[in-house]
């Protein structure tokens, strides 16, 4: 058997194994759903709401299996009939320019993927989320979100892809190193300016008004040794009733953002607890370390890409006789996915560790009980699964399960009172 044929079947096997493994984890998670409300959550999960949570889980579980199966079948058929080679041939009939050819290729692939995913996005938003009272998005907002996302992806993605292709064409064997530097600078730039340059395309942010909440936040920030330039409120209710808060940026561009739904759902002390958690991420340098690890992971990926992208068998496995960068990139991306999954698992473990640390930080500078109450309300209002399977958590959760976070905060409060 020729090497490119072997690679083709390896690609098929990776896709099948990845999907089947995902199904196994989902099924384990489904079987772990509690039949009764955990005693610790009885104050936020009355039985009727708990039953609604189970129905929400069931609907999303079933919908996830359908969408995953559909995507897998489409990709397998596309691979079996040399779909990537066909798209590349179509692009070549338009342009064989070293830059335009890959841009057109990925543009077509991306547009087709978006169109195929639209029915699922529409059903998720306007049927499932609507049925359970979460959706606040109008069809107009949804359409404009898709258009803005498409344009933003085309501009930003196109520029980054052009940069990588330019390095590939003119930097020789060291193209991966130049690409690494370019992508790393972009990652740092994106992390710093996301809330000021990207987020405004989709949501409005206004400074939090003067009053009891702002005063309480400023007092906590001073105690935590954090220079608070401003707190912003984002119109999250424009799309969903689910609540959240996040910290973004660094230096003069650091910013705490509250969803307006969070302000509606929580009292002042609870919100202060949530923001103390976010400040904890900054003070404990979690954002810096996450960026550094992301840069290192990108470097490893590009280094391996530089070794393998010109391998003829990689393009031949996808039906193209001569090595082509954008075809090799597709093949490499699939073959690299097991390595990416392992690295991603490391990042999720690191993230869960950071969340415990940020909770402990918040427990020192805010009321631990208020933070616990906030976490319970946020989880219950989002109909989150309170009893996920440990394996599902290990492989998928970037945050610890709610009950584990509550237990850790109990221990933190006990140690403070000793």
LOFIRO-683931 format. One record per residue (C-alpha): residue number from 1; x, y, z. Coordinates in Angstrom, 1 decimal. Each point is the difference from the previous one (the first is absolute). Example, Ala and Ser with C-alpha at 12.3 -4.5 7.8 and 13.67 -1.06 7.14 Angstrom:
<vomis>
vomi resi: 1, px: 12.3, py: -4.5, pz: 7.8
vomi resi: 2, px: 1.4, py: 3.4, pz: -0.7
</vomis>
This chain:
<vomis>
vomi resi: 1, px: 0.0, py: 0.0, pz: 0.0
vomi resi: 2, px: 1.4, py: 3.4, pz: -1.0
vomi resi: 3, px: 0.7, py: 2.5, pz: 2.8
vomi resi: 4, px: -2.6, py: 2.5, pz: -1.2
vomi resi: 5, px: -2.7, py: -2.7, pz: 0.1
vomi resi: 6, px: 1.1, py: -0.9, pz: 3.6
vomi resi: 7, px: -0.2, py: 3.7, pz: 1.0
vomi resi: 8, px: -3.5, py: 0.2, pz: -1.5
vomi resi: 9, px: -1.2, py: -2.8, pz: 2.2
vomi resi: 10, px: 1.8, py: 1.4, pz: 3.0
vomi resi: 11, px: -1.8, py: 3.3, pz: -0.5
vomi resi: 12, px: -3.3, py: -1.9, pz: -0.2
vomi resi: 13, px: 0.8, py: -2.0, pz: 3.1
vomi resi: 14, px: 0.9, py: 3.2, pz: 2.0
vomi resi: 15, px: -3.3, py: 1.6, pz: -0.9
vomi resi: 16, px: -2.0, py: -3.1, pz: 1.0
vomi resi: 17, px: 1.9, py: -0.6, pz: 3.2
vomi resi: 18, px: -0.3, py: 3.6, pz: 1.0
vomi resi: 19, px: -3.8, py: 0.0, pz: -0.6
vomi resi: 20, px: -0.6, py: -3.3, pz: 1.7
vomi resi: 21, px: 2.1, py: 1.1, pz: 3.0
vomi resi: 22, px: -2.2, py: 3.1, pz: 0.2
vomi resi: 23, px: -3.1, py: -2.1, pz: -0.1
vomi resi: 24, px: 1.3, py: -2.2, pz: 2.8
vomi resi: 25, px: 0.7, py: 2.9, pz: 2.3
vomi resi: 26, px: -3.4, py: 1.6, pz: -0.8
vomi resi: 27, px: -1.8, py: -3.3, pz: 0.8
vomi resi: 28, px: 1.9, py: -0.4, pz: 3.3
vomi resi: 29, px: -0.9, py: 3.6, pz: 0.8
vomi resi: 30, px: -3.7, py: -0.7, pz: -0.8
vomi resi: 31, px: -0.1, py: -3.0, pz: 2.3
vomi resi: 32, px: 1.5, py: 2.1, pz: 2.8
vomi resi: 33, px: -3.0, py: 2.5, pz: 0.1
vomi resi: 34, px: -1.4, py: 0.0, pz: 3.5
vomi resi: 35, px: -3.6, py: -1.0, pz: 0.5
vomi resi: 36, px: -0.4, py: 2.2, pz: 3.1
vomi resi: 37, px: 1.2, py: 3.5, pz: 0.7
vomi resi: 38, px: 3.4, py: -0.1, pz: 1.9
vomi resi: 39, px: -0.7, py: 1.2, pz: 3.5
vomi resi: 40, px: 2.6, py: 2.8, pz: -0.3
vomi resi: 41, px: -2.0, py: 1.5, pz: -2.9
vomi resi: 42, px: -3.6, py: -0.4, pz: 1.3
vomi resi: 43, px: -0.2, py: 3.7, pz: 0.6
vomi resi: 44, px: 0.5, py: 1.0, pz: -3.6
vomi resi: 45, px: -1.4, py: -3.2, pz: -1.7
vomi resi: 46, px: -3.6, py: -0.5, pz: 1.0
vomi resi: 47, px: -1.2, py: -3.4, pz: -1.3
vomi resi: 48, px: -1.9, py: 1.5, pz: -3.0
vomi resi: 49, px: 3.1, py: 2.0, pz: -1.1
vomi resi: 50, px: 2.2, py: -3.1, pz: 0.5
vomi resi: 51, px: -2.4, py: -2.0, pz: -2.3
vomi resi: 52, px: 0.3, py: 2.8, pz: -2.5
vomi resi: 53, px: 3.8, py: -0.3, pz: 0.2
vomi resi: 54, px: -0.2, py: -3.7, pz: -0.7
vomi resi: 55, px: -2.2, py: 0.6, pz: -3.1
vomi resi: 56, px: 2.5, py: 2.7, pz: -1.2
vomi resi: 57, px: 2.8, py: -2.5, pz: 0.3
vomi resi: 58, px: -1.9, py: -2.7, pz: -1.8
vomi resi: 59, px: -0.9, py: 2.3, pz: -2.9
vomi resi: 60, px: 3.5, py: 1.3, pz: -0.4
vomi resi: 61, px: 1.5, py: -3.5, pz: 0.3
vomi resi: 62, px: -2.3, py: -1.3, pz: -2.8
vomi resi: 63, px: 0.7, py: 3.1, pz: -2.2
vomi resi: 64, px: 3.7, py: -0.3, pz: 0.6
vomi resi: 65, px: 0.1, py: -3.6, pz: -1.2
vomi resi: 66, px: -2.0, py: 0.9, pz: -3.1
vomi resi: 67, px: 2.2, py: 3.0, pz: -1.0
vomi resi: 68, px: 3.2, py: -1.9, pz: 0.8
vomi resi: 69, px: -1.1, py: -3.0, pz: -2.1
vomi resi: 70, px: -1.0, py: 2.2, pz: -2.9
vomi resi: 71, px: 3.3, py: 1.9, pz: 0.0
vomi resi: 72, px: 2.0, py: -3.3, pz: 0.1
vomi resi: 73, px: -1.9, py: -1.5, pz: -2.8
vomi resi: 74, px: 0.4, py: 3.1, pz: -2.2
vomi resi: 75, px: 3.7, py: 0.1, pz: 0.6
vomi resi: 76, px: 0.5, py: -3.8, pz: -0.6
vomi resi: 77, px: -1.9, py: 0.3, pz: -3.3
vomi resi: 78, px: 2.0, py: 3.1, pz: -0.9
vomi resi: 79, px: 3.2, py: -1.8, pz: 0.6
vomi resi: 80, px: -1.0, py: -3.3, pz: -1.7
vomi resi: 81, px: -0.9, py: 1.8, pz: -3.2
vomi resi: 82, px: 3.1, py: 2.3, pz: 0.1
vomi resi: 83, px: -2.0, py: 3.1, pz: 0.8
vomi resi: 84, px: 3.0, py: 2.1, pz: 0.9
vomi resi: 85, px: 1.6, py: -0.8, pz: -3.3
vomi resi: 86, px: -3.2, py: 0.9, pz: -1.8
vomi resi: 87, px: -0.1, py: 3.4, pz: 1.8
vomi resi: 88, px: 3.6, py: 0.6, pz: -0.8
vomi resi: 89, px: -0.6, py: -0.8, pz: -3.7
vomi resi: 90, px: -2.9, py: 2.5, pz: 0.0
vomi resi: 91, px: 2.3, py: 2.7, pz: 1.6
vomi resi: 92, px: 2.7, py: -0.7, pz: -2.6
vomi resi: 93, px: -2.5, py: 0.7, pz: -2.8
vomi resi: 94, px: -0.4, py: 3.5, pz: 1.6
vomi resi: 95, px: 3.6, py: 0.7, pz: 1.0
vomi resi: 96, px: 3.3, py: -1.8, pz: 0.4
vomi resi: 97, px: 1.7, py: 2.9, pz: 1.8
vomi resi: 98, px: 2.1, py: -1.2, pz: 3.0
vomi resi: 99, px: -2.1, py: 2.2, pz: 2.4
vomi resi: 100, px: -3.4, py: 0.2, pz: -1.6
vomi resi: 101, px: -0.3, py: -3.8, pz: -0.5
vomi resi: 102, px: 0.1, py: -0.9, pz: 3.8
vomi resi: 103, px: -2.0, py: 3.0, pz: 1.0
vomi resi: 104, px: -2.8, py: -0.9, pz: -2.5
vomi resi: 105, px: 0.3, py: -3.7, pz: 1.1
vomi resi: 106, px: -0.5, py: 0.7, pz: 3.7
vomi resi: 107, px: -2.6, py: 2.7, pz: -0.8
vomi resi: 108, px: -2.2, py: -2.6, pz: -1.8
vomi resi: 109, px: 0.5, py: -2.6, pz: 2.7
vomi resi: 110, px: -0.9, py: 2.5, pz: 2.7
vomi resi: 111, px: -3.0, py: 1.3, pz: -1.8
vomi resi: 112, px: -1.4, py: -3.5, pz: -0.7
vomi resi: 113, px: 0.6, py: -1.0, pz: 3.6
vomi resi: 114, px: -1.9, py: 3.1, pz: 1.2
vomi resi: 115, px: -2.9, py: -0.6, pz: -2.2
vomi resi: 116, px: -0.2, py: -3.7, pz: 1.0
vomi resi: 117, px: 0.1, py: 1.0, pz: 3.7
vomi resi: 118, px: -2.7, py: 2.6, pz: -0.3
vomi resi: 119, px: -3.0, py: -2.3, pz: 0.4
vomi resi: 120, px: 1.5, py: -1.4, pz: 3.2
vomi resi: 121, px: 0.8, py: 3.5, pz: 1.4
vomi resi: 122, px: -3.5, py: 1.1, pz: -0.8
vomi resi: 123, px: -1.6, py: -3.0, pz: 1.7
vomi resi: 124, px: 2.3, py: 0.3, pz: 3.0
vomi resi: 125, px: -0.9, py: 3.7, pz: 0.5
vomi resi: 126, px: -3.6, py: 0.3, pz: -1.1
vomi resi: 127, px: -1.3, py: -3.5, pz: 1.1
vomi resi: 128, px: 2.0, py: -1.4, pz: 2.9
vomi resi: 129, px: 1.1, py: 3.2, pz: 1.7
vomi resi: 130, px: -3.4, py: 1.6, pz: -0.8
vomi resi: 131, px: -1.8, py: -3.0, pz: 1.5
vomi resi: 132, px: 1.8, py: 0.3, pz: 3.3
vomi resi: 133, px: -0.2, py: 3.7, pz: 0.3
vomi resi: 134, px: 3.6, py: 1.0, pz: -0.7
vomi resi: 135, px: -0.2, py: 1.5, pz: -3.5
vomi resi: 136, px: -0.4, py: 3.8, pz: -0.3
vomi resi: 137, px: 1.5, py: 0.3, pz: -3.4
vomi resi: 138, px: -2.2, py: 1.1, pz: -2.9
vomi resi: 139, px: 0.4, py: -1.4, pz: -3.5
vomi resi: 140, px: 1.5, py: 3.4, pz: -1.1
vomi resi: 141, px: 2.6, py: -0.2, pz: 2.8
vomi resi: 142, px: 0.8, py: -3.5, pz: -1.0
vomi resi: 143, px: 0.5, py: 0.8, pz: -3.6
vomi resi: 144, px: 2.1, py: 3.0, pz: 0.7
vomi resi: 145, px: 2.1, py: -2.0, pz: 2.4
vomi resi: 146, px: 0.7, py: -2.6, pz: -2.8
vomi resi: 147, px: 0.9, py: 2.7, pz: -2.5
vomi resi: 148, px: 2.3, py: 1.9, pz: 2.4
vomi resi: 149, px: 1.6, py: -3.2, pz: 1.1
vomi resi: 150, px: 0.5, py: -1.0, pz: -3.6
vomi resi: 151, px: 1.5, py: 3.3, pz: -1.0
vomi resi: 152, px: 2.2, py: 0.2, pz: 3.1
vomi resi: 153, px: 1.2, py: -3.6, pz: -0.6
vomi resi: 154, px: 0.8, py: 0.7, pz: -3.6
vomi resi: 155, px: 2.0, py: 3.2, pz: 0.8
vomi resi: 156, px: 1.9, py: -1.2, pz: 3.1
vomi resi: 157, px: 0.3, py: -3.7, pz: -1.2
vomi resi: 158, px: 0.9, py: 1.1, pz: -3.5
vomi resi: 159, px: 2.8, py: 2.3, pz: 1.3
vomi resi: 160, px: 1.4, py: -2.7, pz: 2.2
vomi resi: 161, px: -0.1, py: -2.6, pz: -2.7
vomi resi: 162, px: 1.6, py: 2.4, pz: -2.5
vomi resi: 163, px: 2.8, py: 0.6, pz: 2.5
vomi resi: 164, px: 0.6, py: -3.7, pz: 0.5
vomi resi: 165, px: -0.1, py: -0.7, pz: -3.8
vomi resi: 166, px: 2.4, py: 2.9, pz: -0.7
vomi resi: 167, px: 2.5, py: -1.4, pz: 2.6
vomi resi: 168, px: -0.4, py: -3.5, pz: -1.6
vomi resi: 169, px: 0.7, py: 1.3, pz: -3.5
vomi resi: 170, px: 3.0, py: 2.2, pz: 0.9
vomi resi: 171, px: 1.5, py: -1.1, pz: 3.3
vomi resi: 172, px: 0.9, py: -3.6, pz: -1.0
vomi resi: 173, px: 0.5, py: -2.6, pz: 2.7
vomi resi: 174, px: -0.2, py: 2.6, pz: 2.7
vomi resi: 175, px: -3.5, py: 1.2, pz: -1.0
vomi resi: 176, px: -1.5, py: -1.6, pz: 3.2
vomi resi: 177, px: 2.2, py: 2.2, pz: 2.2
vomi resi: 178, px: -1.1, py: 3.2, pz: -1.7
vomi resi: 179, px: -3.6, py: -1.1, pz: 0.0
vomi resi: 180, px: 0.3, py: -0.8, pz: 3.8
vomi resi: 181, px: 1.3, py: 3.5, pz: 0.7
vomi resi: 182, px: -2.8, py: 1.5, pz: -2.1
vomi resi: 183, px: -2.8, py: -2.0, pz: 1.6
vomi resi: 184, px: 1.4, py: 0.5, pz: 3.5
vomi resi: 185, px: -0.1, py: 3.8, pz: -0.5
vomi resi: 186, px: -3.5, py: -0.3, pz: -1.2
vomi resi: 187, px: -1.1, py: -2.1, pz: 3.0
vomi resi: 188, px: 1.5, py: 2.6, pz: 2.4
vomi resi: 189, px: -1.6, py: 2.8, pz: -2.0
vomi resi: 190, px: -3.4, py: -1.8, pz: 0.0
vomi resi: 191, px: 0.2, py: -0.7, pz: 3.7
vomi resi: 192, px: 0.7, py: 3.6, pz: 0.8
vomi resi: 193, px: -2.5, py: 1.7, pz: -2.3
vomi resi: 194, px: -2.9, py: -2.6, pz: -0.3
vomi resi: 195, px: -2.5, py: 2.0, pz: 2.1
vomi resi: 196, px: 0.9, py: 3.3, pz: -1.7
vomi resi: 197, px: 0.3, py: -1.1, pz: -3.6
vomi resi: 198, px: -1.9, py: -3.2, pz: -0.6
vomi resi: 199, px: -2.8, py: -0.2, pz: 2.6
vomi resi: 200, px: -1.6, py: 3.3, pz: -1.0
vomi resi: 201, px: -0.9, py: -1.5, pz: -3.4
vomi resi: 202, px: -2.5, py: -2.2, pz: 1.9
vomi resi: 203, px: -0.8, py: 1.6, pz: 3.3
vomi resi: 204, px: -0.3, py: 3.4, pz: 1.6
vomi resi: 205, px: 2.1, py: 0.7, pz: 3.1
vomi resi: 206, px: -0.7, py: 3.0, pz: 2.4
vomi resi: 207, px: 1.8, py: 0.9, pz: 3.2
vomi resi: 208, px: -1.8, py: -1.1, pz: 3.2
vomi resi: 209, px: -2.0, py: 2.8, pz: 1.5
vomi resi: 210, px: 1.0, py: 1.6, pz: 3.3
vomi resi: 211, px: -1.8, py: -1.6, pz: 2.9
vomi resi: 212, px: 0.0, py: -2.7, pz: 2.7
vomi resi: 213, px: 1.3, py: -2.7, pz: -2.4
vomi resi: 214, px: 2.8, py: 2.1, pz: -1.4
vomi resi: 215, px: 1.1, py: 1.2, pz: 3.4
vomi resi: 216, px: 0.1, py: -3.6, pz: 1.3
vomi resi: 217, px: 2.0, py: -1.1, pz: -3.0
vomi resi: 218, px: 2.5, py: 2.8, pz: 0.4
vomi resi: 219, px: 0.5, py: -0.7, pz: 3.7
vomi resi: 220, px: 0.6, py: -3.7, pz: -0.6
vomi resi: 221, px: 2.5, py: 0.8, pz: -2.9
vomi resi: 222, px: 2.0, py: 2.3, pz: 2.3
vomi resi: 223, px: 0.2, py: -2.8, pz: 2.7
vomi resi: 224, px: 1.1, py: -2.5, pz: -2.7
vomi resi: 225, px: 2.8, py: 2.3, pz: -1.2
vomi resi: 226, px: -1.6, py: 0.5, pz: -3.4
vomi resi: 227, px: -0.1, py: 3.3, pz: -1.9
vomi resi: 228, px: -3.5, py: 0.2, pz: -1.3
vomi resi: 229, px: -0.2, py: 2.3, pz: -3.0
vomi resi: 230, px: -3.6, py: -0.8, pz: -0.8
vomi resi: 231, px: -2.7, py: -2.7, pz: 0.1
vomi resi: 232, px: -2.2, py: -0.4, pz: -3.1
vomi resi: 233, px: -3.4, py: -1.4, pz: -0.4
vomi resi: 234, px: -0.7, py: -1.9, pz: -3.2
vomi resi: 235, px: -3.5, py: -0.6, pz: -1.5
vomi resi: 236, px: 0.1, py: -3.8, pz: 0.2
vomi resi: 237, px: -3.8, py: 0.0, pz: 0.3
vomi resi: 238, px: -0.1, py: 0.9, pz: -3.6
vomi resi: 239, px: 0.5, py: -3.6, pz: -0.8
vomi resi: 240, px: -0.5, py: -2.1, pz: 3.1
vomi resi: 241, px: -1.1, py: -0.1, pz: 3.6
vomi resi: 242, px: 3.1, py: -1.8, pz: 1.1
vomi resi: 243, px: 2.4, py: 2.0, pz: 2.2
vomi resi: 244, px: 3.8, py: 0.4, pz: -0.1
vomi resi: 245, px: 2.9, py: 2.3, pz: 0.8
vomi resi: 246, px: 3.6, py: 0.0, pz: -1.3
vomi resi: 247, px: 3.3, py: 1.7, pz: 0.2
vomi resi: 248, px: 1.9, py: 0.9, pz: -3.1
vomi resi: 249, px: 3.1, py: 1.8, pz: -1.1
vomi resi: 250, px: 3.0, py: 1.3, pz: 1.9
vomi resi: 251, px: 1.8, py: 3.2, pz: 0.7
vomi resi: 252, px: -2.1, py: 3.1, pz: -0.7
vomi resi: 253, px: -2.4, py: -2.2, pz: -2.0
vomi resi: 254, px: -1.1, py: -2.3, pz: 2.8
vomi resi: 255, px: -3.7, py: 0.0, pz: 0.5
vomi resi: 256, px: -2.6, py: -1.8, pz: 2.1
vomi resi: 257, px: -3.3, py: -0.6, pz: -1.9
vomi resi: 258, px: -3.3, py: -0.9, pz: 1.7
vomi resi: 259, px: -2.9, py: -1.4, pz: -1.9
vomi resi: 260, px: -3.1, py: 2.1, pz: 0.8
vomi resi: 261, px: -1.7, py: -3.4, pz: 0.7
vomi resi: 262, px: 2.5, py: -0.5, pz: 2.9
vomi resi: 263, px: -1.0, py: 3.3, pz: 1.5
vomi resi: 264, px: -3.7, py: -1.0, pz: -0.2
vomi resi: 265, px: 0.5, py: -3.5, pz: 1.5
vomi resi: 266, px: 2.4, py: 0.7, pz: 2.9
vomi resi: 267, px: 0.1, py: 2.4, pz: 2.9
vomi resi: 268, px: 2.9, py: 2.4, pz: 0.7
vomi resi: 269, px: 2.0, py: -2.3, pz: 2.3
vomi resi: 270, px: -0.3, py: -2.9, pz: -2.5
vomi resi: 271, px: 1.2, py: 2.1, pz: -2.9
vomi resi: 272, px: 3.0, py: 1.3, pz: 2.0
vomi resi: 273, px: 0.9, py: -3.7, pz: 0.7
vomi resi: 274, px: -0.2, py: -0.8, pz: -3.8
vomi resi: 275, px: 2.2, py: 3.0, pz: -0.8
vomi resi: 276, px: 2.5, py: -0.9, pz: 2.7
vomi resi: 277, px: 0.4, py: -3.3, pz: -1.7
vomi resi: 278, px: 0.7, py: 1.7, pz: -3.3
vomi resi: 279, px: 2.5, py: 2.3, pz: 1.6
vomi resi: 280, px: 1.6, py: -3.1, pz: 1.5
vomi resi: 281, px: 0.8, py: -1.2, pz: -3.5
vomi resi: 282, px: 1.8, py: 3.2, pz: -0.7
vomi resi: 283, px: 1.9, py: 0.3, pz: 3.3
vomi resi: 284, px: 1.0, py: -3.7, pz: -0.2
vomi resi: 285, px: 1.3, py: 0.6, pz: -3.6
vomi resi: 286, px: -2.3, py: -2.7, pz: -1.4
vomi resi: 287, px: -0.6, py: 2.0, pz: -3.2
vomi resi: 288, px: 3.8, py: 0.5, pz: -0.5
vomi resi: 289, px: 0.7, py: -3.7, pz: 0.5
vomi resi: 290, px: -2.9, py: -1.1, pz: -2.3
vomi resi: 291, px: 1.4, py: 2.3, pz: -2.7
vomi resi: 292, px: 3.5, py: -1.4, pz: 0.4
vomi resi: 293, px: -1.2, py: -3.6, pz: -0.2
vomi resi: 294, px: -2.1, py: 0.9, pz: -3.0
vomi resi: 295, px: 3.0, py: 1.5, pz: -1.7
vomi resi: 296, px: 2.2, py: -3.1, pz: 0.8
vomi resi: 297, px: -2.8, py: -2.4, pz: -1.3
vomi resi: 298, px: -0.2, py: 2.0, pz: -3.2
vomi resi: 299, px: 3.8, py: -0.2, pz: -0.4
vomi resi: 300, px: -0.1, py: -3.8, pz: 0.3
vomi resi: 301, px: -2.8, py: -0.3, pz: -2.5
vomi resi: 302, px: 1.7, py: 2.2, pz: -2.6
vomi resi: 303, px: 3.3, py: -1.8, pz: 0.6
vomi resi: 304, px: -1.6, py: -3.3, pz: -0.8
vomi resi: 305, px: -1.9, py: 1.6, pz: -2.9
vomi resi: 306, px: 3.3, py: 1.1, pz: -1.5
vomi resi: 307, px: 1.3, py: -3.5, pz: 0.1
vomi resi: 308, px: -3.0, py: -1.7, pz: -1.6
vomi resi: 309, px: -1.9, py: 2.4, pz: -2.2
vomi resi: 310, px: 2.2, py: -0.6, pz: -3.0
vomi resi: 311, px: -0.3, py: -3.8, pz: 0.2
vomi resi: 312, px: -1.5, py: -1.1, pz: -3.3
vomi resi: 313, px: -2.0, py: -2.8, pz: 1.6
vomi resi: 314, px: -1.9, py: 2.5, pz: 2.1
vomi resi: 315, px: -1.5, py: 1.8, pz: -3.0
vomi resi: 316, px: -0.4, py: -3.3, pz: -1.9
vomi resi: 317, px: -2.0, py: -1.5, pz: 2.9
vomi resi: 318, px: -2.6, py: 2.7, pz: -0.7
vomi resi: 319, px: 0.1, py: -0.6, pz: -3.8
vomi resi: 320, px: 2.5, py: 2.7, pz: -1.2
vomi resi: 321, px: 3.0, py: -1.5, pz: -1.9
vomi resi: 322, px: 2.5, py: 2.8, pz: 0.8
vomi resi: 323, px: 0.8, py: 1.5, pz: 3.4
vomi resi: 324, px: -2.2, py: 3.1, pz: 0.5
vomi resi: 325, px: 0.3, py: 2.0, pz: 3.2
vomi resi: 326, px: -3.7, py: 0.5, pz: 0.7
vomi resi: 327, px: -0.9, py: -3.7, pz: -0.7
vomi resi: 328, px: 3.0, py: -1.1, pz: 2.2
vomi resi: 329, px: -1.3, py: 2.4, pz: 2.7
vomi resi: 330, px: -3.4, py: -1.8, pz: 0.0
vomi resi: 331, px: 1.6, py: -3.4, pz: 0.2
vomi resi: 332, px: 2.5, py: 1.0, pz: 2.7
vomi resi: 333, px: -2.9, py: 1.6, pz: 2.0
vomi resi: 334, px: -1.8, py: -3.3, pz: 0.2
vomi resi: 335, px: 3.1, py: -2.1, pz: 0.7
vomi resi: 336, px: 1.1, py: 2.4, pz: 2.6
vomi resi: 337, px: -3.3, py: 0.0, pz: 1.8
vomi resi: 338, px: 0.9, py: -2.8, pz: 2.5
vomi resi: 339, px: 3.1, py: 2.1, pz: 1.1
vomi resi: 340, px: -2.2, py: 3.1, pz: 0.1
vomi resi: 341, px: -2.5, py: -1.9, pz: 2.2
vomi resi: 342, px: 2.7, py: -1.0, pz: 2.5
vomi resi: 343, px: 1.3, py: 3.6, pz: 0.2
vomi resi: 344, px: -3.5, py: 1.3, pz: 0.3
vomi resi: 345, px: -0.6, py: -2.4, pz: 2.9
vomi resi: 346, px: 3.0, py: 1.5, pz: 1.7
vomi resi: 347, px: -1.4, py: 3.4, pz: -0.5
vomi resi: 348, px: -3.4, py: -1.0, pz: 1.5
vomi resi: 349, px: 1.7, py: -1.5, pz: 3.1
vomi resi: 350, px: 2.0, py: 3.2, pz: 0.3
vomi resi: 351, px: -3.2, py: 2.1, pz: -0.4
vomi resi: 352, px: -1.8, py: -2.0, pz: 2.8
vomi resi: 353, px: 2.9, py: 0.5, pz: 2.3
vomi resi: 354, px: -0.1, py: 3.8, pz: -0.7
vomi resi: 355, px: -3.7, py: 0.1, pz: 0.7
vomi resi: 356, px: 0.5, py: -1.5, pz: 3.5
vomi resi: 357, px: 2.8, py: 2.6, pz: 0.6
vomi resi: 358, px: -2.2, py: 2.9, pz: -1.1
vomi resi: 359, px: -2.8, py: -1.3, pz: 2.2
vomi resi: 360, px: 2.4, py: -0.1, pz: 3.0
vomi resi: 361, px: 1.2, py: 3.5, pz: -0.9
vomi resi: 362, px: -3.6, py: 1.3, pz: -0.1
vomi resi: 363, px: -0.7, py: -1.7, pz: 3.4
vomi resi: 364, px: 2.7, py: 2.2, pz: 1.6
vomi resi: 365, px: -1.2, py: 3.3, pz: -1.4
vomi resi: 366, px: -3.7, py: -0.6, pz: -0.2
vomi resi: 367, px: -2.6, py: -2.0, pz: 1.9
vomi resi: 368, px: 0.5, py: -3.7, pz: -0.9
vomi resi: 369, px: -3.6, py: -0.8, pz: 0.8
vomi resi: 370, px: -1.1, py: 2.7, pz: -2.4
vomi resi: 371, px: 2.2, py: -1.4, pz: -2.8
vomi resi: 372, px: -1.4, py: -3.5, pz: 0.7
vomi resi: 373, px: -3.5, py: 1.5, pz: -0.2
vomi resi: 374, px: 0.9, py: 1.7, pz: -3.3
vomi resi: 375, px: 1.4, py: -3.2, pz: -1.5
vomi resi: 376, px: -3.1, py: -1.9, pz: 0.9
vomi resi: 377, px: -2.4, py: 2.6, pz: -1.4
vomi resi: 378, px: 2.0, py: 0.3, pz: -3.3
vomi resi: 379, px: 0.1, py: -3.8, pz: -0.4
vomi resi: 380, px: -3.7, py: -0.5, pz: 0.8
vomi resi: 381, px: -1.2, py: 2.8, pz: -2.2
vomi resi: 382, px: 2.0, py: -1.5, pz: -2.9
vomi resi: 383, px: -1.5, py: -3.5, pz: 0.8
vomi resi: 384, px: 3.6, py: -1.3, pz: 0.2
vomi resi: 385, px: 0.6, py: -3.7, pz: 0.8
vomi resi: 386, px: 0.8, py: -0.2, pz: 3.8
vomi resi: 387, px: 1.3, py: -3.5, pz: -0.1
vomi resi: 388, px: 2.2, py: -0.5, pz: -3.1
vomi resi: 389, px: 2.0, py: -3.3, pz: -0.4
vomi resi: 390, px: 3.6, py: 0.3, pz: 1.3
vomi resi: 391, px: 1.4, py: -1.2, pz: -3.3
vomi resi: 392, px: -2.1, py: 2.5, pz: -1.9
vomi resi: 393, px: 1.3, py: 2.7, pz: 2.3
vomi resi: 394, px: 3.6, py: -1.1, pz: -0.3
vomi resi: 395, px: 0.0, py: 0.2, pz: -3.8
vomi resi: 396, px: -2.4, py: 2.9, pz: -0.7
vomi resi: 397, px: -0.4, py: 2.3, pz: 3.0
vomi resi: 398, px: 2.1, py: 3.2, pz: 0.1
vomi resi: 399, px: -1.7, py: 0.8, pz: 3.3
vomi resi: 400, px: -0.4, py: -2.4, pz: 2.9
vomi resi: 401, px: -3.6, py: -1.3, pz: 0.6
vomi resi: 402, px: -2.1, py: 2.2, pz: 2.2
vomi resi: 403, px: -0.2, py: -2.3, pz: 3.0
vomi resi: 404, px: 3.8, py: -0.4, pz: 0.0
vomi resi: 405, px: 0.5, py: 3.8, pz: 0.0
vomi resi: 406, px: -2.4, py: 0.4, pz: 2.9
vomi resi: 407, px: 1.9, py: -2.7, pz: 2.0
vomi resi: 408, px: 3.3, py: 1.8, pz: -0.7
vomi resi: 409, px: -1.4, py: 3.3, pz: 1.1
vomi resi: 410, px: -1.3, py: -1.7, pz: 3.2
vomi resi: 411, px: 3.5, py: -1.1, pz: 0.8
vomi resi: 412, px: 1.4, py: 3.4, pz: -0.8
vomi resi: 413, px: -2.5, py: 1.7, pz: 2.3
vomi resi: 414, px: 0.8, py: -2.6, pz: 2.8
vomi resi: 415, px: 3.8, py: 0.7, pz: -0.4
vomi resi: 416, px: -0.6, py: 3.7, pz: 0.3
vomi resi: 417, px: -2.1, py: -0.4, pz: 3.2
vomi resi: 418, px: 2.6, py: -2.2, pz: 1.7
</vomis>
